[in-house]
Amino acid sequence: MYQRKYLKTEPAYHDQCSNVWPYAEWTRGEGKTYGSDASDEGIDLVAKTHGTGDYHAIQCKFHDLYQAYSVVAALV
């Protein structure tokens, strides 16, 4: 998933995120602690922040086929 790689490598986000998972993968791992399941279809990724360890649900939006990146909207 391009958006995951973007968040892990783009300098503006790399320093903020300690890890980024596809939502379904997160629910099978760290998300189990929270009783989450993969039924929420609006969440695409989950990011964990450096320092605080907070989790952020992320919905990815693709706006233009010819852009080199997609816009990522974070849902808090």
C-alpha positions as CSV (number, residue, x, y, z in Angstrom):
1,M,0.0,0.0,0.0
2,Y,1.6,3.2,-1.2
3,Q,0.1,5.4,1.6
4,R,1.7,3.2,4.2
5,K,5.1,3.6,2.6
6,Y,4.6,7.4,2.2
7,L,3.8,7.8,5.9
8,K,6.9,5.7,6.9
9,T,9.3,7.5,4.6
10,E,8.1,11.1,4.0
11,P,10.1,13.4,6.4
12,A,7.0,15.3,7.5
13,Y,5.4,12.1,8.8
14,H,8.4,9.8,9.4
15,D,9.4,11.6,12.5
16,Q,5.8,11.5,13.9
17,C,5.0,7.8,13.3
18,S,6.7,5.0,15.0
19,N,4.8,2.4,13.0
20,V,1.9,2.3,10.4
21,W,-0.3,-0.8,9.8
22,P,-3.1,-1.7,7.5
23,Y,-6.2,-1.6,9.7
24,A,-6.9,-5.4,9.3
25,E,-3.3,-6.2,10.3
26,W,-3.5,-3.9,13.3
27,T,-6.6,-5.6,14.6
28,R,-4.8,-9.0,14.6
29,G,-1.8,-7.5,16.4
30,E,-1.7,-4.5,18.7
31,G,-5.4,-3.7,18.2
32,K,-6.4,-6.9,19.9
33,T,-5.7,-5.2,23.2
34,Y,-8.5,-2.7,22.4
35,G,-11.0,-5.3,21.4
36,S,-10.9,-4.0,17.8
37,D,-12.0,-6.1,14.8
38,A,-11.6,-5.6,11.1
39,S,-15.3,-4.7,10.6
40,D,-14.7,-1.0,10.4
41,E,-14.5,-0.4,6.6
42,G,-13.8,3.3,6.9
43,I,-10.3,2.9,8.4
44,D,-7.5,2.1,6.0
45,L,-4.4,2.5,8.2
46,V,-3.5,2.9,11.9
47,A,-0.4,4.9,12.9
48,K,1.3,4.9,16.2
49,T,3.0,8.1,17.2
50,H,6.5,8.4,18.6
51,G,6.8,9.4,22.2
52,T,3.1,9.2,23.3
53,G,2.3,5.8,21.7
54,D,-1.1,7.2,20.7
55,Y,-2.9,5.5,17.8
56,H,-4.5,7.3,14.9
57,A,-7.1,5.9,12.5
58,I,-6.4,7.0,8.9
59,Q,-8.6,7.0,5.9
60,C,-6.7,7.2,2.6
61,K,-8.1,9.3,-0.3
62,F,-6.8,9.2,-3.8
63,H,-7.5,12.4,-5.7
64,D,-5.5,12.3,-8.9
65,L,-4.2,9.3,-10.9
66,Y,-1.3,11.4,-12.2
67,Q,0.1,12.7,-8.9
68,A,3.1,11.0,-7.4
69,Y,1.3,10.8,-4.0
70,S,-2.1,10.6,-2.5
71,V,-3.6,12.8,0.1
72,V,-4.0,11.1,3.4
73,A,-6.7,12.3,5.8
74,A,-6.3,11.4,9.4
75,L,-9.4,10.7,11.4
76,V,-9.0,11.4,15.1
